[in-house]
Amino acid sequence: MAPETIEPTAPPLRAPSPAPTDRPLHTLPSPFTASNLEVLTQGAEALVYKSTFLTPQTPCVVKYRPPKPYRHPVLDRRLTKARLLAEARVLVRCKRDGVDVPGVLGADWEAGWLVLEWVEGRTVRAVLDGWAERGAQEEEGVLGLMGRVGRAVGRLHGIGVVHGDLTTSNLMVRQDERREEGVKQTNELEGDIVLIDFGLASHSTQNLQDEDRAVDLYVLERAFAATHPKAEPLFQEVLNAYGESFKGARAVLKRLEDVRLRGRKRSMLG
Ligand SMILES: Nc1ncnc2c1ncn2[C@@H]1O[C@H](COP(=O)(O)OP(=O)(O)OP(=O)(O)O)[C@@H](O)[C@H]1O
């Protein structure tokens, strides 16, 4: 696809002056309406909604990147488009190569939205918080969960994708479908791991370095230490499973040791 060029008639490259009216910036165009959208999160970059615009029985996720009033409109549109396309491409690639991620159902990069498959379940963060509140028992269940997280990240790295923001909020535990059929899922620690939020992901078959993969693991390790102190001692299980998950995983674990060392030096220097 030919790169977009800024037409000579475009306004000069400076921030536009504030709009004279209080035009709402976060309005999604049709087919989205207030009655088929429910806000899930409001991040700095994106608004994430649960939507029933397809059918009331088929929920989906709408990820909307609203225009940034402080950015030049031409650059803003170009950046939004690039980010949405990058996220959609990585998700499609993952799905194709058997990594469990939400499917892309649609996108309109001019309007700034992406529609993704709804994952029935909870984030690993919520699951581990619940487990800690219940007294951090069922260690075996958490070890199993850790192993599945390690294998899921390994599969991702094995196809040449680095997530870029691996936290326990960006990993979901898919709820067992049997629950919908009335058979209660006995243990919420069970369920496949689904990776979400590929807004910062990068993909490359040639240039992906062990360093990038090791930094991905390091971010996850730090997230566990900061948000789940009770689960941290079990984190080694993530690394054990990761080490077995693809050819080259052990070299990444070796590199992780260097990344940790640099991290420690940095925190000692303040
Ligand atoms: N496909 C999905 N199915 C179910 N829930 C989802 C799905 N995608 C996101 N969520 C929920 O919405 C929350 C926010 O989503 P996400 O992490 O993609 O957005 P974000 O962090 O605001 O995005 P970005 O980092 O790209 O600005 C998740 O933590 C999760 O609870």
The ligand as an SDF file (V2000), in Angstrom:
LIG
                    3D

 31 33  0  0  0  0  0  0  0  0999 V2000
  -11.4680   -9.5770   23.9220 N   0  0  0  0  0  0  0  0  0  0  0  0
  -11.8060   -9.3010   25.1750 C   0  0  0  0  0  0  0  0  0  0  0  0
  -12.7450  -10.0160   25.8100 N   0  0  0  0  0  0  0  0  0  0  0  0
  -13.1230   -9.7120   27.0700 C   0  0  0  0  0  0  0  0  0  0  0  0
  -12.6160   -8.6880   27.7720 N   0  0  0  0  0  0  0  0  0  0  0  0
  -11.6760   -7.9370   27.1980 C   0  0  0  0  0  0  0  0  0  0  0  0
  -11.2180   -8.1910   25.8760 C   0  0  0  0  0  0  0  0  0  0  0  0
  -10.3070   -7.2580   25.5500 N   0  0  0  0  0  0  0  0  0  0  0  0
  -10.1890   -6.4670   26.6210 C   0  0  0  0  0  0  0  0  0  0  0  0
  -10.9960   -6.8630   27.6240 N   0  0  0  0  0  0  0  0  0  0  0  0
  -11.1240   -6.2330   28.9460 C   0  0  0  0  0  0  0  0  0  0  0  0
  -10.8910   -4.8430   28.8100 O   0  0  0  0  0  0  0  0  0  0  0  0
   -9.7280   -4.4470   29.5490 C   0  0  0  0  0  0  0  0  0  0  0  0
   -8.9230   -3.4160   28.7460 C   0  0  0  0  0  0  0  0  0  0  0  0
   -8.5520   -3.9080   27.4740 O   0  0  0  0  0  0  0  0  0  0  0  0
   -7.1300   -3.6270   26.8150 P   0  0  0  0  0  0  0  0  0  0  0  0
   -6.0600   -4.0800   27.7790 O   0  0  0  0  0  0  0  0  0  0  0  0
   -7.0960   -4.2160   25.4430 O   0  0  0  0  0  0  0  0  0  0  0  0
   -7.1680   -2.0490   26.7040 O   0  0  0  0  0  0  0  0  0  0  0  0
   -6.1330   -0.8780   27.0820 P   0  0  0  0  0  0  0  0  0  0  0  0
   -5.1020   -1.3950   28.0500 O   0  0  0  0  0  0  0  0  0  0  0  0
   -6.9150    0.3120   27.4760 O   0  0  0  0  0  0  0  0  0  0  0  0
   -5.5130   -0.6470   25.6500 O   0  0  0  0  0  0  0  0  0  0  0  0
   -4.1210    0.0520   25.1800 P   0  0  0  0  0  0  0  0  0  0  0  0
   -3.0490   -0.4720   26.1460 O   0  0  0  0  0  0  0  0  0  0  0  0
   -3.9270   -0.4690   23.7620 O   0  0  0  0  0  0  0  0  0  0  0  0
   -4.3250    1.5310   25.2500 O   0  0  0  0  0  0  0  0  0  0  0  0
   -8.9690   -5.7660   29.8090 C   0  0  0  0  0  0  0  0  0  0  0  0
   -8.1690   -5.7190   30.9780 O   0  0  0  0  0  0  0  0  0  0  0  0
  -10.0870   -6.7890   29.9160 C   0  0  0  0  0  0  0  0  0  0  0  0
  -10.6350   -6.7880   31.2230 O   0  0  0  0  0  0  0  0  0  0  0  0
  1  2  1  0
  2  3  1  0
  2  7  2  0
  3  4  2  0
  4  5  1  0
  5  6  2  0
  6  7  1  0
  6 10  1  0
  7  8  1  0
  8  9  2  0
  9 10  1  0
 10 11  1  0
 11 12  1  0
 11 30  1  0
 12 13  1  0
 13 14  1  0
 13 28  1  0
 14 15  1  0
 15 16  1  0
 16 17  2  0
 16 18  1  0
 16 19  1  0
 19 20  1  0
 20 21  2  0
 20 22  1  0
 20 23  1  0
 23 24  1  0
 24 25  2  0
 24 26  1  0
 24 27  1  0
 28 29  1  0
 28 30  1  0
 30 31  1  0
M  END
$$$$
